[in-house]
Amino acid sequence: MSRLTIAIPMFNEAKALPALAANLAKLEPPPLEVLCIDGGSEDESVALAEAQGWRVISTQRGRGRQINAGVEAAQGEHVLILHADTVLPSDAVQVVEAALADPKVSLASFTPIIRGPDKTRWGTTAHNWAKTWYAPLLFYPKLFFRGARLLFGDHAMFFRREQFLAVGGCDPQAMVMEEADLCIRLAALGRVRMVPRAVETSDRRIAEWGALKANWIYFKVGLSWALGAREGLERHYPDVR
């Protein structure tokens, strides 16, 4: 039996959930459970999730707070944090279990490809891959040379529940960049890596903002976080649904 909980922090994701449900139904083997952590959705997100037989819990909105609540409630030994607009490969459960079989790995993720209905955003995809290397090298060189990479939410990150709880989880006040903070915390326990298996994640922000503006926002928010800013970053990263 799988030991994996797929945890989905959500807020007003009714448009994305039907495609996500179709994707998760194809996973072989299936996960132990799918758990949605709702942050006060005002659309049909909760009803759609419950109709799939997924377990739904509610907490205050905020990605860090929602992830913490989800991991706390998870029944699985392993937890994968999945954004509602990200599509997993059909053998994702096996990939997670194989990666976490290495006791030296404390945190891992898939390799994201940013794709929309009309095009693949290869430029942003390539930059997102590159910054998982150069960001920790520039700002956390000691951790980098110990095997840390800086992963992000659309990577479909996964870890051991016990180790997540041991490091205190995500910053509960974090509205954005909670995943980067988690990378730094879990890097103290082992290696952080990105496995060479792809997930597809929506280009909805790029489609809404345009490629130049989107990449500028990503850079600005990431650099502000790396330089120590923790409050108000979400003002520069508005929701796109």
C-alpha positions as CSV (number, residue, x, y, z in Angstrom):
1,M,0.0,0.0,0.0
2,S,1.2,3.5,-0.8
3,R,2.5,5.7,2.1
4,L,1.8,8.9,0.2
5,T,-0.6,11.7,1.0
6,I,-1.1,14.2,-1.9
7,A,-1.9,17.5,-0.2
8,I,-3.5,20.3,-2.2
9,P,-3.6,23.8,-0.7
10,M,-6.4,25.5,-2.5
11,F,-8.3,28.8,-2.8
12,N,-10.9,29.3,-5.5
13,E,-9.6,26.5,-7.7
14,A,-12.9,25.4,-9.2
15,K,-11.6,25.9,-12.8
16,A,-8.6,23.8,-12.2
17,L,-10.0,20.9,-10.2
18,P,-11.8,18.9,-12.9
19,A,-8.6,18.5,-14.9
20,L,-6.7,17.7,-11.7
21,A,-9.2,15.1,-10.7
22,A,-8.9,13.4,-14.1
23,N,-5.1,13.4,-13.7
24,L,-5.1,11.9,-10.2
25,A,-7.5,9.2,-11.2
26,K,-4.8,7.9,-13.6
27,L,-2.1,7.5,-10.9
28,E,-0.9,3.9,-10.7
29,P,-0.5,2.9,-8.0
30,P,-2.9,5.4,-6.3
31,P,-1.8,7.4,-3.3
32,L,-2.9,6.6,0.2
33,E,-5.1,9.7,0.2
34,V,-5.8,13.0,-1.5
35,L,-6.2,15.8,1.1
36,C,-7.3,19.3,0.2
37,I,-6.6,22.2,2.5
38,D,-9.0,25.0,1.7
39,G,-8.2,28.5,2.6
40,G,-11.8,29.9,2.5
41,S,-12.7,29.4,-1.1
42,E,-15.7,31.4,-2.3
43,D,-16.4,29.2,-5.4
44,E,-17.3,25.5,-5.8
45,S,-13.8,24.2,-4.9
46,V,-14.8,22.4,-1.7
47,A,-17.9,20.7,-3.3
48,L,-15.9,19.6,-6.3
49,A,-13.1,18.1,-4.1
50,E,-15.6,16.3,-1.9
51,A,-17.4,14.9,-4.9
52,Q,-14.1,13.2,-5.8
53,G,-14.0,11.5,-2.5
54,W,-11.0,13.6,-1.4
55,R,-10.7,14.6,2.3
56,V,-11.1,18.3,2.8
57,I,-10.0,20.4,5.8
58,S,-10.3,24.1,6.3
59,T,-7.9,26.6,7.7
60,Q,-7.1,30.3,7.4
61,R,-5.8,31.4,4.0
62,G,-2.1,31.5,3.5
63,R,0.0,28.9,1.7
64,G,2.4,28.3,4.6
65,R,-0.4,27.9,7.1
66,Q,-2.4,25.7,4.7
67,I,0.6,23.4,4.1
68,N,1.3,23.1,7.8
69,A,-2.3,22.1,8.5
70,G,-2.3,19.6,5.7
71,V,0.9,17.9,6.8
72,E,-0.3,17.8,10.4
73,A,-3.5,16.1,9.2
74,A,-1.9,13.8,6.7
75,Q,-2.2,10.0,7.2
76,G,0.8,9.2,5.0
77,E,4.4,8.9,6.0
78,H,5.3,10.8,2.9
79,V,3.6,14.0,1.7
80,L,3.5,15.6,-1.8
81,I,2.4,19.2,-2.0
82,L,0.5,19.6,-5.3
83,H,-0.8,22.9,-6.7
84,A,-4.2,22.5,-8.3
85,D,-2.9,23.6,-11.7
86,T,-0.1,21.0,-11.9
87,V,-0.3,17.6,-13.6
88,L,1.6,14.6,-12.4
89,P,2.9,11.7,-14.4
90,S,1.0,8.5,-14.0
91,D,3.8,6.8,-12.0
92,A,4.2,9.8,-9.6
93,V,3.7,7.7,-6.5
94,Q,6.4,5.3,-7.5
95,V,8.7,8.2,-8.3
96,V,8.2,9.7,-4.8
97,E,8.7,6.4,-3.0
98,A,11.9,5.7,-5.0
99,A,13.4,9.2,-4.3
100,L,12.6,9.0,-0.5
101,A,14.1,5.5,-0.3
102,D,17.4,7.3,-0.2
103,P,17.8,8.3,3.5
104,K,20.2,11.1,2.5
105,V,17.4,13.0,0.7
106,S,15.2,15.2,3.0
107,L,13.3,17.0,0.2
108,A,12.7,16.4,-3.4
109,S,10.6,17.5,-6.3
110,F,9.7,16.8,-9.9
111,T,11.0,18.9,-12.8
112,P,8.3,21.4,-13.9
113,I,7.4,22.3,-17.5
114,I,5.3,25.4,-17.8
115,R,2.6,24.8,-20.4
116,G,-0.6,26.4,-21.6
117,P,-3.3,25.2,-24.0
118,D,-1.5,26.9,-26.9
119,K,2.2,26.8,-26.1
120,T,5.0,25.7,-23.9
121,R,6.9,28.4,-22.1
122,W,10.3,27.0,-22.7
123,G,12.2,30.2,-21.7
124,T,10.6,30.5,-18.3
125,T,10.9,26.7,-17.8
126,A,14.6,26.9,-18.5
127,H,15.1,29.8,-16.2
128,N,13.1,28.2,-13.4
129,W,15.4,25.2,-13.7
130,A,18.5,27.3,-13.7
131,K,17.6,29.3,-10.6
132,T,17.2,26.2,-8.5
133,W,21.0,26.0,-8.9
134,Y,22.1,29.7,-9.0
135,A,19.8,31.0,-6.2
136,P,21.2,28.8,-3.4
137,L,24.8,29.2,-4.8
138,L,24.5,33.0,-4.5
139,F,22.6,33.3,-1.3
140,Y,23.2,30.1,0.6
141,P,26.6,28.8,-0.6
142,K,27.3,26.6,2.4
143,L,24.0,24.8,2.0
144,F,24.5,24.6,-1.8
145,F,27.8,22.7,-1.4
146,R,26.1,20.4,1.1
147,G,23.5,19.4,-1.7
148,A,20.8,22.0,-1.3
149,R,18.7,23.3,-4.2
150,L,16.0,26.0,-4.1
151,L,12.7,24.4,-5.1
152,F,9.3,26.1,-5.7
153,G,5.7,25.3,-5.3
154,D,5.0,24.3,-8.9
155,H,7.7,21.6,-8.7
156,A,5.4,19.3,-6.7
157,M,7.7,19.0,-3.7
158,F,7.6,15.9,-1.5
159,F,9.2,14.9,1.8
160,R,8.8,12.8,4.9
161,R,6.1,14.0,7.2
162,E,8.2,13.3,10.3
163,Q,11.1,15.4,9.1
164,F,8.7,18.3,8.0
165,L,7.3,18.4,11.5
166,A,10.8,18.1,13.1
167,V,12.0,21.3,11.4
168,G,8.8,23.2,12.3
169,G,7.2,23.1,8.8
170,C,6.6,26.2,6.8
171,D,6.6,29.7,8.1
172,P,2.8,30.0,9.0
173,Q,2.8,33.7,8.1
174,A,4.1,33.1,4.6
175,M,1.7,33.9,1.8
176,V,4.4,33.3,-0.9
177,M,7.9,31.8,-0.9
178,E,7.0,29.3,1.8
179,E,8.5,26.6,-0.3
180,A,11.9,28.3,-0.5
181,D,11.9,28.7,3.3
182,L,11.1,25.0,3.7
183,C,14.1,24.1,1.4
184,I,16.4,25.9,3.8
185,R,14.9,24.2,6.8
186,L,15.0,20.7,5.4
187,A,18.5,21.2,3.9
188,A,19.7,21.0,7.5
189,L,18.6,17.3,7.6
190,G,19.8,16.1,4.2
191,R,20.0,16.6,0.5
192,V,17.5,18.6,-1.5
193,R,17.1,17.4,-5.1
194,M,15.0,17.7,-8.2
195,V,14.3,14.3,-9.8
196,P,14.5,14.1,-13.7
197,R,10.8,13.5,-14.2
198,A,8.5,16.1,-15.5
199,V,5.3,17.6,-14.2
200,E,3.3,20.1,-16.2
201,T,2.2,23.3,-14.6
202,S,-0.2,25.9,-15.9
203,D,1.1,29.1,-17.6
204,R,-1.9,31.1,-16.3
205,R,0.2,33.8,-14.7
206,I,2.3,34.2,-17.8
207,A,-0.8,34.3,-20.0
208,E,-2.3,36.9,-17.7
209,W,0.8,39.1,-17.2
210,G,2.9,38.4,-20.3
211,A,6.3,36.7,-20.2
212,L,8.4,39.7,-19.4
213,K,6.2,41.0,-16.6
214,A,5.8,37.5,-15.1
215,N,9.5,36.8,-15.0
216,W,10.2,40.3,-13.5
217,I,7.7,39.5,-10.7
218,Y,9.2,36.1,-10.1
219,F,12.7,37.7,-9.9
220,K,11.6,40.6,-7.7
221,V,9.8,38.5,-5.2
222,G,12.6,35.9,-5.1
223,L,15.3,38.5,-4.7
224,S,13.4,40.3,-2.0
225,W,13.0,37.0,-0.1
226,A,16.6,36.1,-0.5
227,L,17.6,39.6,0.9
228,G,15.5,39.0,4.0
229,A,12.0,40.4,3.2
230,R,9.3,38.2,4.6
231,E,6.2,40.5,5.0
232,G,4.1,41.9,2.2
233,L,5.6,39.9,-0.7
234,E,2.2,38.8,-1.7
235,R,1.4,42.4,-2.8
236,H,3.7,41.8,-5.8
237,Y,2.2,38.3,-6.5
238,P,-1.5,38.6,-7.0
239,D,-3.8,35.6,-7.5
240,V,-4.6,34.5,-11.0
241,R,-7.4,32.0,-11.4
